[in-house]
Amino acid sequence: MARMNYLELPVADTARAKGFYAAAFGWTFTDFGPSYAATMSGDTDVGFQADPAERTRSALPVIEVDDLERAQVAVESAGGRVTRQIFAFPGGRRFHFVDPDGHELAAVQPG
């Protein structure tokens, strides 16, 4: 069953975002390069994307699925529009899409 498993936030400064959330909530982070860091709790994690070429305009909810290709077909069949085709990243593979109300989300298959 698909479930929300991640929230990616666009930030101007990864170090500043990490500092704020560490101080406010005690979160710890793993760095994935100079512009990306994420919590790694195993629950619903949060990532910070500071690379202007990669970050979204607003928060990016990420839905975990068992079969990424099937999920992409289902999203398109349901009226969604894929905005970024399936790509690999250190946590698996994902694609981005916009729902009929204009919200950008992503679907991920961990790996």
Secondary structure as UniProt FT lines:
FT   STRAND          3..10
FT   HELIX           14..25
FT   STRAND          30..31
FT   TURN            34..35
FT   STRAND          36..38
FT   STRAND          45..49
FT   TURN            52..54
FT   STRAND          60..64
FT   HELIX           68..77
FT   TURN            78..79
FT   STRAND          81..89
FT   TURN            90..91
FT   STRAND          92..98
FT   TURN            100..101
FT   STRAND          104..110
//
